[in-house]
C-alpha cells in the first residue's frame, strides 16, 4: 500500500495548473480556455500485529490495509478572447454563487461569534 501512496504523492506536483485549466478551444471565432475549481485528496492505511494481552478481543494475528481517494471539479468560468484586448475572464455566476455560499456563511458565523464574545 505504501508504494501506491508514495507514487500518488510524487505525481501530484506534476499535475500543476493543467487540472484547473482546460484545453484552448475556438467557438464562433473566439478562443475559450475553461477554468475550474479543483480539489482532491488521497488516503491510505495499513495495520498488522497481535491484540495486546488483557484486551477485550482474543489474542490473534491481524492484518489490514486500505486506501481511497476522491475529488471534484467545479467549472467557474472561462477565459474568452480572440480580439485586440486579448483573453478576459468571464465567470459562471451561478457556480460562483454556489461556491461562495459556504464561505460567506462561515464568515458570517465567525463575525457573529466575535461580536458575541466582545459583549
C-alpha positions as CSV (number, residue, x, y, z in Angstrom):
1,X,0.0,0.0,0.0
2,X,2.8,2.4,0.8
3,X,4.1,2.2,-2.8
4,X,0.8,3.3,-4.2
5,X,0.5,6.2,-1.8
6,X,4.1,7.3,-2.5
7,X,3.5,7.1,-6.2
8,X,0.4,9.3,-6.0
9,X,2.1,11.8,-3.7
10,X,5.1,12.0,-6.1
11,X,2.8,12.6,-9.1
12,X,0.7,15.4,-7.7
13,X,3.2,18.2,-8.2
14,X,3.5,17.4,-11.9
15,X,-0.3,17.9,-12.4
16,X,0.1,21.7,-11.9
17,X,-2.3,24.1,-13.4
18,X,-3.4,21.7,-16.1
19,X,-6.0,20.2,-13.8
20,X,-7.7,23.7,-13.3
21,X,-7.4,24.9,-16.9
22,X,-8.9,23.1,-19.9
23,X,-7.5,22.9,-23.4
24,X,-7.9,26.0,-25.6
25,X,-10.9,25.8,-27.9
26,X,-12.3,28.1,-30.6
27,X,-16.0,28.6,-30.7
28,X,-17.7,31.1,-33.1
29,X,-14.3,32.7,-33.8
30,X,-13.4,33.3,-30.1
31,X,-10.8,31.4,-28.1
32,X,-12.0,29.8,-24.9
33,X,-10.0,28.4,-22.1
34,X,-12.2,26.7,-19.4
35,X,-11.4,27.3,-15.8
36,X,-12.4,25.0,-12.9
37,X,-12.0,24.9,-9.1
38,X,-10.4,21.5,-8.4
39,X,-9.9,19.7,-5.1
40,X,-8.8,16.2,-4.4
41,X,-7.5,14.0,-1.6
42,X,-6.0,10.6,-1.1
43,X,-5.6,8.4,2.0
44,X,-4.2,5.1,2.8
45,X,-3.8,2.9,5.9
46,X,-2.1,-0.3,6.9
47,X,-2.0,-2.4,10.1
48,X,-0.8,-5.6,11.5
49,X,0.1,-7.3,14.8
50,X,-1.4,-9.2,17.7
51,X,-4.0,-8.0,20.1
52,X,-2.3,-6.9,23.3
53,X,-2.7,-9.2,26.3
54,X,-5.6,-8.3,28.6
55,X,-7.5,-6.8,25.6
56,X,-11.2,-7.4,25.1
57,X,-10.6,-9.2,21.8
58,X,-9.0,-12.6,21.8
59,X,-5.3,-12.6,21.0
60,X,-4.5,-13.3,17.4
61,X,-2.7,-12.1,14.4
62,X,-4.3,-9.2,12.5
63,X,-3.6,-7.6,9.2
64,X,-5.2,-4.8,7.2
65,X,-4.8,-2.3,4.5
66,X,-6.9,0.2,2.7
67,X,-6.9,3.2,0.6
68,X,-9.1,5.6,-1.2
69,X,-9.3,9.0,-2.9
70,X,-11.7,11.4,-4.3
71,X,-12.0,14.8,-5.8
72,X,-14.3,17.2,-7.6
73,X,-14.1,19.8,-10.3
74,X,-16.5,22.8,-10.5
75,X,-16.4,24.9,-13.7
76,X,-16.2,28.5,-12.5
77,X,-15.8,30.3,-15.9
78,X,-13.6,30.7,-18.9
79,X,-11.1,33.0,-20.4
80,X,-12.6,34.3,-23.6
81,X,-10.7,36.3,-26.2
82,X,-9.5,36.5,-29.7
83,X,-9.9,40.2,-30.1
84,X,-7.5,43.1,-29.7
85,X,-7.9,43.1,-25.9
86,X,-6.7,39.5,-25.5
87,X,-8.1,37.0,-23.1
88,X,-10.6,38.2,-20.4
89,X,-12.1,36.0,-17.6
90,X,-15.9,35.5,-17.8
91,X,-17.2,33.9,-14.6
92,X,-20.1,31.5,-14.4
93,X,-22.2,33.5,-11.9
94,X,-24.4,30.5,-10.8
95,X,-21.4,28.4,-10.0
96,X,-19.6,31.2,-8.3
97,X,-22.6,31.8,-6.1
98,X,-22.8,28.1,-5.1
99,X,-19.1,28.0,-4.4
100,X,-19.1,31.3,-2.4
101,X,-22.2,30.5,-0.2
102,X,-20.3,28.2,2.3
103,X,-17.5,30.8,2.6
104,X,-20.0,33.7,3.2
105,X,-21.8,31.6,5.8
106,X,-18.6,30.7,7.6
107,X,-17.6,34.4,7.6
108,X,-21.0,35.4,9.0
109,X,-20.8,32.8,11.7
110,X,-17.2,33.9,12.6
111,X,-18.2,37.6,12.8
112,X,-21.3,36.8,14.9
113,X,-19.1,34.8,17.4
114,X,-16.6,37.7,17.6
115,X,-19.4,40.2,18.3
116,X,-21.0,37.9,20.9
117,X,-17.6,37.4,22.6
118,X,-17.0,41.1,22.7
119,X,-20.2,41.8,24.7
